[in-house]
Amino acid sequence: MRRSTKFRNESHSVRILEDLQSLRQNEVLCDARFEADDDQRKDLLSELMEHVRLPLLRPEILDNIAEESLLNNSPKCKDYVFEAIRFNLKKSFQHFTIPTTIRYKPRQFGGSQKVILLFNKSDTLPKCRTQWYDPTSKLQKNGPEMNDCRQTSGLGVIRDQFVFALGGLNMSSSKSVSMVDVSSQSPSWVPMVDMLITRTRLGVGVLDDRIYAVGGYDGTRGLNSVEVFDVSTQKWRMVTSMTSNKWDLGVGVLNNRLYAIGGGDKNVTNSVEYYDPTLDSWTPVSNMSTNRQGAGVGVLDGVLYAIGGYTGSANLKSVEAYRPSEGVWSPIVDMHMSRKNPGVIALDGLLFRTE
């Protein structure tokens, strides 16, 4: 029997902007013919090629295009072809490359549709199955599977395209990192560069296309250390540590600041602090009214929400909100049921909570 399990990260269930139809097949086919005797069309060719997504073509197709004399006679067109070849070359040894132009991103057929990526634990291989959930149609679709259990991992997403699973491998602390590019033709989890510190039950946040691993547990003690994966160097580096050790903390990003919410080590805490990447420093803010470990965190319309969690003796259904302009936490309406480590997703002006 398979039972659904939530993952610990800033939203627990990762929001992805993807077209469900395009997930089935993102292959780009190109069959273009040019009239060499039409000078006017030659002049317009570079304008046309600027909008062709050459980097998404298969290498064998690119090889044929690179031999096209009409393209070779246009400096701009040659640049677009070389750009595509370099992109494919880079992807052959580097799984994670952030698109710098629209030419790097697959087209969305039928409009942009927001879906949620859910993770389910299994007692048999594969140990982790994912599903795409469309909250509009209430339909689910199978996603890429993982052979390892990532129940205590932290999850984060960059550019609505790259989903990262950090640490927490098979119920133990780990440095391992896996990533899936949901825009690829056949999405699959691939290993990435290991973190510097062994972690489980960590918090994860994304700022400026950088993914932060915050706190967690190393197998013997809670952690206050923080590290960041820099896309430009493809390396992890340490940044300033939090003021206290925390695991099972919530993480949220608001106004270009990374908030670490609740959690604890020997005792559950209600403390909150934020990291400013421009200063490389942590600053405490007002405490929550309730001690919370494993709280779900959501950000909506400039407000930070701490949802549910665990006091050390009981699960919570209470919710409180923080507005930076006011500097205090305020209680709002409770959930219907108590939840520890709930998934929280901000979507279409609403906060969704998953089990």
Secondary structure, 3 states (H helix, E strand, C coil): CCEECCCCCCCCCEEEECCHHHHHCCCCCCCCCCCCCCHHHHHHHHHHHCCCCHHHCCHHHHHHHHCCHHHHCCHHHHHHHHHHHHHHHHHHHCCCCCCCCHHHCCCCCCCCCEEEEEEEECCCCCCEEEEEEECCCCEEEECCCECCCCCCCEEEEECCCEEEEECCECCECECCEEEEECCCCCCCCEECCCCCCCEECCEEEEECCEEEEECCECCCCEECCEEEEECCCCEEEEECCCCCCEECCEEEEECCEEEEECCECCCECCCEEEEECCCCEEEEECCCCCCCECCEEEEECCEEEEECCECCCCECCCEEEEECCCCEEEEECCCCCCCCCCEEEEECCEEEEEC
